C-alpha cells in the first residue's frame, strides 16, 4: 500500500456504478478498519454491512435528499459504537467517536488503494435506520459509509456535487489549521 498516494487521491466521490463488491474486497476493507488504533485498544466500533436488496432499500429510505446518489451503492456500512465501550477518560470526553473516525479513515485509504469509492455521510435519519436494521438503542449510529465502484454516470448528482467530482474541494491553509507553541501563533511554513 502506498499510503501517501492513497491520501493524495482519496476523494468523497459519488458516481457509483451499482455493481457488487466481491467478498474478498469487502474482507480487505473490514481488516483495514479492524486493525485501527483505539484508546486502550477498546475497539469500540461495531459495523453493520448492508448489501442485500431489502435492507438496502430500508437504508435508502432514510437518506437525505442530498444523498440521492447513494441509492446506487451495492454496500452501505453502518458505523456504530456503544458509549459504554469508551476508554473512560476522567473528563468524560466521548473518545469512542474519535476511535471510530480513525478506523473509518484507515478503511477509506484501503478502499482508495483498491479502486473502491468509500464515502462517509451524515445525511440520514438514524432512527429509521435503527428500527429497520434492529440496531440496539445503546449504540450510537455515527455515520454511514457508502461503498461502490466508480462510474461515469453522474445523473443522480446535483450541480454542486458534479463540480466536486471533477475538482478537489479547496483545503484550508496550514495557518488556519496548525499552530506552533500556543494557540495565537499560527504555524508558518
Buried (B, 14 or more C-beta within 10 A) or exposed (E): EEEEEBEEEBBBBBBBEEEEBEEEBBEBBBEBBEEBEBBEEBBBBBBBBBBEEEBBEBBBEBBEEEBBBBBBBBBBBBBBBBEEBBBEEEEEEEBBBBBBBBBBBBBBBBBBBBEBBBBBBEEBBBEBBBEBBEBEEEBBBBBBBBBBBBBEEBEBBBEEBEEBBEEEEEEEEEEEEEEEEEEEEEEEE
